[in-house]
Amino acid sequence: MYNHRLYLAYWFTNSTVLFLSRFLIPNNNIILGNWRFNSFEASIYAGFWLTFLFWVWWDFAIARGIKLDNKFITFVFFLFVNSFSVWAVSMFYRVIGFGLTNYYWALAMGFAVTILQRAAWRVIVKRT
């Protein structure tokens, strides 16, 4: 049952990072919202797709037997997955409402998401 709570916690974490990055990243390097979604709705929708891509990569790693026992290897793997997911979701700006003008920010946002997902993991998994 904790998988559902963990998925929702990751979705909340991803959406929060996207929404707050609009205020923290300088010079309008992030575009949040379009003709269909306002910035809040776009962060929730894009956060869902970030979480979905993250979950797909995680299931892929489990299915392929990738050992995620070492903390450094796990962090680097999830940093790559989150950064790639931020970049991939931002490529569909017209549909999702989230875009980046400088893709170096995808790495920074992936770093923040990875740290906060780890915190969510500790809260959700240790609670059950």
C-alpha positions in Angstrom: 0.0 0.0 0.0 2.9 2.3 0.6 3.5 2.4 -3.2 0.4 4.5 -3.7 1.4 6.9 -1.0 4.9 7.1 -2.3 3.7 7.8 -5.8 1.4 10.6 -4.5 4.3 12.0 -2.4 6.6 12.0 -5.4 3.9 13.7 -7.5 3.5 16.4 -4.8 7.2 16.8 -4.5 7.7 17.2 -8.2 4.8 19.6 -8.6 6.0 21.7 -5.7 9.6 21.9 -7.2 8.2 22.9 -10.5 5.9 25.6 -9.1 8.5 27.1 -6.8 11.2 27.0 -9.5 9.2 29.6 -11.3 9.9 32.0 -8.5 13.5 30.9 -7.7 15.0 30.6 -11.2 16.1 34.0 -12.5 15.5 35.7 -15.8 12.4 33.7 -16.8 14.3 30.6 -17.7 11.3 28.5 -16.9 8.0 28.8 -18.6 5.1 27.5 -16.6 1.6 27.8 -18.1 0.2 28.1 -21.6 -3.1 28.9 -23.2 -4.7 25.9 -21.6 -3.2 25.8 -18.1 -2.3 28.5 -15.6 1.0 28.1 -13.7 -0.5 26.1 -10.8 -2.3 23.6 -13.1 0.7 23.3 -15.4 2.9 22.4 -12.4 0.5 19.7 -11.3 0.2 18.3 -14.8 3.9 18.4 -15.5 4.6 17.0 -12.0 2.4 14.0 -12.9 4.4 13.3 -16.0 7.7 13.7 -14.2 6.5 11.2 -11.6 5.2 8.8 -14.3 8.6 8.9 -16.2 10.5 8.4 -12.9 8.3 5.4 -12.0 8.8 3.9 -15.5 12.6 4.2 -15.2 12.5 2.8 -11.7 10.5 -0.2 -12.7 12.9 -0.7 -15.7 15.9 -0.7 -13.3 14.2 -3.2 -11.0 13.2 -5.5 -14.0 16.7 -5.4 -15.4 18.2 -6.2 -12.0 20.2 -3.0 -11.6 21.6 -3.1 -8.1 20.8 0.2 -6.3 22.4 -0.8 -3.0 25.2 1.8 -3.1 23.9 5.2 -2.0 26.2 7.1 -4.5 25.1 4.9 -7.4 21.5 5.2 -6.5 21.8 9.0 -6.2 23.5 9.3 -9.6 21.0 7.0 -11.3 18.0 8.9 -9.9 19.7 12.3 -10.7 20.0 11.2 -14.3 16.4 9.9 -14.4 15.0 13.1 -12.8 17.1 15.4 -15.0 16.2 13.5 -18.1 12.5 13.5 -17.1 12.5 17.3 -16.5 14.1 17.8 -19.9 11.7 15.3 -21.7 8.6 16.9 -20.1 9.8 20.4 -21.0 10.0 19.3 -24.7 6.2 19.1 -24.8 5.6 22.7 -23.7 2.6 23.3 -25.9 0.7 20.3 -24.4 1.9 20.2 -20.8 2.6 23.9 -20.1 6.1 23.5 -18.7 9.2 24.6 -20.7 12.8 25.5 -20.1 14.7 28.1 -22.0 18.1 26.8 -20.7 18.4 23.1 -20.3 21.1 23.4 -17.7 18.2 24.1 -15.3 17.0 20.6 -16.0 20.0 19.3 -14.1 19.4 21.7 -11.2 15.8 20.9 -11.0 16.6 17.2 -11.2 19.0 17.6 -8.3 16.3 19.3 -6.2 13.7 16.7 -7.1 16.1 13.8 -6.3 16.9 15.3 -2.8 13.2 15.9 -2.0 12.2 12.4 -3.3 14.7 10.9 -1.0 13.2 12.8 1.9 9.7 11.6 0.9 11.0 8.0 0.6 12.3 8.2 4.2 9.0 9.6 5.5 6.7 7.2 3.7 8.6 3.9 3.7 9.7 4.2 7.4 6.2 5.1 8.5 4.7 1.8 7.1 
